[in-house]
């Protein structure tokens, strides 16, 4: 794949994945639109690269992978770190396009993003936070701030909410903090379970 251009990779995937009821020109059109949706039109004729072959940067390669996955417009799409290797502007663009596709086509997209910017976080409808094998929060992303505030863990002003949530529930690094934080996470999990009953 490293010697293929962006266009070749996406177009060949369209030929292989899209139904035989679509004409060749329809498949070509879908490939072009998908490349544009991921902001890769300027790199369309650039080799993907890798393994000693010069080509795209890491964020662009990730977007090519996303193009190939969204060609068929699946009803359920899991994306593992779709913005990995991309700068904040590219991350926002990619996630905006993915959110638009999800809303426009009424599709479910489940991305795992370890550290979204505030702008990317604002695109989420539903949020699932995981910590120590538990789910401290699962619900509307817009209600997460109120939930943490209600549990005595308000987000400081001028701080990215997603950073605050992850910092609050992460118990991996500091042993002294871990004991306290585990109690917080356990308390939040218990509170969440009580409010659901």
N, C-alpha and C positions, 0 to 999 in steps of 0.2 A: 504494500500500500504506500510505502514511502516514496516511490517513484511516480505515483499518480498525482495529477493536479487535483485541486479541490473540485473542479467541475467534473473530472473523470470519475472520482470516487463517488460523488453524489449522484451523477447521472447513471453510472453503472448500477448503483444500488437501487435507483428508481426502476431501472429495467428489470432487475431481479425481484424486487419486493412488491411493486405495484401490480394490481390485477391485470390479467390479459385482456379484460374488457376495456381498459384504457388504451388509447392509441399512442403511438410513439411520440407524437407531438404533444399530447397531454402529459405524458411522463416527463418529457423535456421541460415543459412549462412548470410542472410541479417541482422539478429539480431546481430550476432558476429561481422560482419564488422562495423555496426553502433556503437557498443560499443567501438571498437578499434578506430574509427574515432574521438570519443569524449574523448579518452585517459582514458577510465574506465576499461581496461582489468585487471588491478591489483586489482580492487575492484569488479570484476564481481560476486563474491560469498559472498559479504558483504551485509547485510541487509540495506535497505534504511534508516530506522529509523525514529524517530520523535514521539512525544507524549509519552515520557518516554522510548522509545525503542532506544538503542544505535545503531548508524549507521554512515552513510556518513556525511561529512561536507556540509555546505551550497552550496559551489561551485560545489561539486560532485552531489548533488541533482538536481541542476539546469541543469547539463549536462545530467542527466538521463531524465529529462523532454524534453530536446532538442532531445535526441535519439529517444524518442517516437514520437516526431513530424516529424522527418526527415526519419523515416522508410519507408514511402510511397513515398519519393522523390517528394514532392509536387512542382508544378510549381511556386507557390507563397507562401512565408513563412514569416509571421510576427513574430518577436522575441522581446518580451518586456524585456529589460535588461538581455540579455543572459549571460552576464559575472558577474552579481551580485553575490557577495559572493566568487568570485574567486580571487586569487592573480594575479599579472600582467603576470606571466609566463603562468598560466593556461588560463587567458583571451586571451592572444595572440594565444595560441594553439587552443582554441575553435574557435576563429574568423578566424584563418587560415584555419581550416577544413571547416567551414561554407562557407568561400570565395571560397575554392577549389571546394566544392560541387556545388556552384552557377555557377562557371565558367565551370566546367567539364560537368555538366548536363544542362547548359544554363537555369538556374533558377533565379528567382528574389527573393532576400532575403532583407527584410526591418527590420533591427534591430534598436531599440531605445537604445542608450547607453549614459548615462548622462555625463560620464567623461572618454572617451577612452584615453589610453596611446598613445604616438606618433606612436608606432609600430602598434597598432590596427588601428589608424586613417589612417595610410598608406595603409591599406587594402581596404579602401572604394573607390568605383568608383564614386558614386554620393552622395552629401551631402545636407541635408535639415536642416536648422537652423530655429527654431521657437522662437519668443519672443513677448510677449504681444498680442497674437492672430494674429501676422503677420509673414511673411516669409522674414527675412532679406537676406537670401541666399538660393538658390536652383540651383544646377549645379554640375559640375565636382568638386570632392573633391580636385583634384590637382590644380584647378584654384582659390580656395577660398582665398588663401594667397594674390594673385595678386588683387583680388576684394577688400579685406579689405585695402590693401596698397593704391589702387587707390582712396579709400574713406577717406584717411588720418588716417587710423588706422592700421599701419604696425605691424606685429608680431615681438616683440623683439627677437634678436638672443638668442639662447639657451633656448627658451621657447616652450613648446608643443603647436603647432598651435591650436589644439582643445580647450585647456585651454584658449588661447587668444581669440578665437572666442566667447566662452561661457561667458568669463568675459566681453567682449566688449558689448554683446547684453543683458546680464542679468541686469534687473532693479529692482530686488526684495528687496534689502536689505538696501541700504543707501539712505535716502530721498533726500539729497542734490545732491548726484551723480545721483539719479534716474532722476531728471529733465534734467540734461545734457545728460545722457545716452539715455533717451527716445528720445531726439532730434537727437542723433546720429543714433539710431535704425530707427527712422522715416525717417531720411535723407537717410540711406542706402536702406530702403524699397523703397523710392521714386526714388532713383537713379537706383535701380534694375528695377523698372517698366519702367522708361524712356528708359533704354538701350534695353529693350525687344520690344519696339514699332517700 
